[in-house]
Amino acid sequence: MFCFAVSNIYVAFVFFSQLHQVKSFLKGQVYASAADSLTGQVSLKEFSRIMKQQEKTDELRQFGLSDEQISLKLKHDEIMHKQVLLNLCIQLYL
């Protein structure tokens, strides 16, 4: 009888301690390898470029960005890269 009462107290303690714990859930993970979508022959340079872009996409997704936001960020980075190259070319010719 004493063991039954102690076990009930323990169960009640565990139940109430579980209620007070903060529950946090992670978002579902999306995995879509860019290498899976490649077909035919691809140069090493092209493969490396695709894999780097996939790494950037995965990193941005970990920060909670949506696919649309990731697409905008990658396009912005590409435009800024081209602008820097254009500025360097202009400076070389001046």
N, C-alpha and C positions, 0 to 999 in steps of 0.2 A: 504494500500500500504506500509506503514511504517512497519507494523507487518510482512508482507511478506519478506521485505528486511532484517529485523532483524533475522527472522527464517532461511533465506538462509545463512546469515553470520554464524549463530550458526551451521548449518549443515556442512558448509565448515570447520569451526573450528574443529568440532568433527571428520570429515573425515580425516583431516590432522594430528590431534593428534593421531588418531588410526594408521595411517601409520608409525608414529615415535616410536610407542611402540615396545619393543622387544617381539617377540613371541617365546615362548618355549613350546615344546610338550614333554610329557612323553611317554616312551615306553609302549606298551600294557602290561597289567599284565597277568600273567599265573597263574591260580589256579588249582592245582591238589592235592587234599588231599590224603595223604597216607592212611588214615583211610578208604577211599572209596574202595581202592583196596584190603583190607583185607577180607578174607573169612574164615568161620569156626571159631573154637575156637583159640584164641590167648591169651597167658599169659599176665598178666599186665606188666611184665618185658619186654617182646617182644614188646608190644604195646608202652610202654614208649620209648624204643630204637628207634622205627620207627618214633614216633612223634618228638623226639629230632633231628633225622636226617632230617626230613621234615623242622623243624625250621631252621636248619643250611643251608639247600638248599634254603629256602626262603630268608634268610638273604644274602647269597652270590648272589642270583639273583637280589636283590635290589641294590647291588653294580655294577651291569651291567655285571656280568660274564655269559658266555654262558653255556649251559648244559654240553658240553664237558669239559670246564674249571672247572665247579663245580664238575664233576665226578672225575677229576684228583686231585682236592684239597681234596675231601673226602677220596680218596684212600691214598693220601699222609699222611693225618692226622691219618688214621687207621694204616698205617705202622709205623709212628713215635710213636704212642701209644704202639704198640706191642714191638717196640725196647726199649722203656722206661721200660716196664714190664720185658723184658728179662734181661736188665741191672740190675734191682732190684733183680731179682732171682739169677743172677750170684753173686752179692755182698753179698747176704744172705748166699750163700754156700761157700764163700771164707773165 
